[in-house]
Amino acid sequence: MGDKMRKNQINENLERFRELVLYISQKCANDPRFGATKLNKILYFSDFVCYAHYGQPLTGVEYQRLPNGPAPRRLLPIREEMQQEGSLGIQEVPLRNGRMQVRTVNLRQPNLDIFSAKEIALVDSVIEALSNETAQGVSDLSHNMVGWKVARDQENIPYTTVFLSDAPLNDIDIQRGREVAKEFDLVAQA
């Protein structure tokens, strides 16, 4: 891929990312548990589930491993740019536990024309699935993802890790593995 095509793809990904931040902020405006951590996880699960279902992520931005779970690498600078241009606001809400919840607030309507109906439906389903979760709850869920487990701190999490599982194999899995090994003559010679 040439430099110009790569730059166009990056710009398109960032535009989709910006509009997705606005859309999620709008959809979660009435969720008292919606803050920075939940935004990160909705973005992460939306991108990775889309990759799993359709072979391409929604935005294609890079996600990194952080202590509280996966987060978009460019979220903070993009969020700041969006604040400066007046499309996104930040609302700080004091919580009972003494912490501060940082909520993103859309200050304009998101441009949904750059997404397909099935992409928006997927994001809606992720938002719905996480609607009753707290920041700690969504962090815990993301810690179960193999990509987060295998990456080192601040390392990128490859989209392909969405297909990996660390669940124990059951008898059916083991039997199928033996069949495939035999079919391809992969049985270890003792």
N, C-alpha and C positions, 0 to 999 in steps of 0.2 A: 504494500500500500504506500503510495507516495505521500510526501510531507503535507501537501495541500489537502489530499483526501483525509489524512489522519487528523489534521487540524479541523476540518469541517465536521468529522465524526465527533471529536471532542466537544466542539461548540454545540452540536446538536444534543449530545448527552447532557451537557451542562444546562441547556435550555429546558430539556425534559426534567432534569433534576430540580431546577428552580420552580417550575410549574407544579411538580409533584409536592414539593414542600408547601407551596401555597394551598394546594388542594387538601392535603392531609391536615394542615392547620385549620382550614375552614371546616372540614368534616368533624374535627375533634374539638371544636370551639366550646362545646357544652360538656366535654368530658373533664370532670374535676381532677382526674388522674393524668391528664395529658401535660407532659413537660418535655424537656430536652431528651431525656432517656427514652421515653416512649416514642418520640419522633424518630430518633435514631433507629429503633427496633422496627417500627412500621416501615421505614424506608428500606432497611436491610431485608426483612422478610418479603416485602413486595418485590424487590429486585431479584432475590434468590428464588422465590416461588415462581415468579414469571420465567426465570431461566429454566427451572425444572420442568415447567409445563410447556413452554413454547420455544425453548432453545436459545432465547435471547433475554437479557435482563431489560427491565423498563428503562433504566437510565444508563447503565454501563459504567457508573462511577466506581471508583475503587473503595473498598471497605477495609478497614484495618482492625486489628485485634487491640482492644483497650480493656482495662480491668473490669469495667461494667458491661462488657460485651462488644459486639461489632458496632462500628460507627463509620459513616462516610468520611473519607480522608479530607475532603474539601468542604465539609459542611460549615465550619466556622468562618472561613474567608468568604464563602458564598453568602452565608447568612448576613455577614457584615455588609457586603456589597448590596444585598437586597434591602437592608435597612437604609443605607445611604441613598438609594434610588427611590425610596418611599413605598416599596411594594410589600415590605414585611416589617412588622413591629415585634418588640420583645416586651413581654409583661412578666414582671417578677412578683410571685405570690408567696408570702410567708406561710409556711406549713406549721402545724401544731408541734411537730418534732424539732422545730427550730431551724430546719433547713429552708432553702429558698427554691421554689419551683420556677423554672425558666420556661415560659410558654411562648411559642411563636404565634403571631396573630397576622393573618393575611389582611393586607390593606388594599388589595384589589382582587378582582375575580381571577382565578386561575384560567389559563388558556388550555382548555381540554381538547381542542381540535387536533393537538399533536399526539393524542393517545387514541387508541381504538377503544370501542365499547368494552371488549373483553379485558383490556388492560385496566380500565377504570373499575370494572366489576371485580377484578382480582384484588385491587387495592381496597375496595370497599369490604371484601371478604376478610382481608387481613385486619383492617380496622375493627371490624365486628368481632373477629376471633380474639383480639387483644383488648376489647373494650372494658372488660371487668378487671383487667390486670393493673397492678401498681407498677411503678418504675422498677422496684425490686423483682416483681413477678416476671416482667418482660425480660429483664436482665438474666434471670435464672433460666428462662426458656432459651434464650440465645446461647447460654453457656452449654446447653445440650447439643448444639450443632457441632458436628465434627470439624468443620472449617475453623471455628473459634478455638476448639480444643487443640488442633495441631499447629496453629500459627503461633509464632512468638509475639511478645508485646510489640505493638506498632507495625507488625508485618501485615502485608496485604492478605486477604482471605480470597482465594480463587473461587470463582462462581462454580466451577466443576465440583467443589467439595459438597455441594448440595445433594449430590448423588451418593455420597458415602454414608455408611452407617457403622456404628460401633456396637450395635445390639448383638447379643450372643446368637450364634447360629442355632437353629432348631434342627430336628431330625430330617425334615424335608429339605432344608438348605444343604445339609451335609450330603444327603443322598444325591441331590441334583449336582452338587460339586463333583462327586465321584463319577457320575455319569458323564459330565462334560470332560473331566480329566481323562477318562477312558476313551471317549470319542476322539479326542485330540492327541491321544497317546502321551498324556502328561503325567501318568502314574510314575511315581518315583521308583527307581530301580534300587533294590536293597542289596 
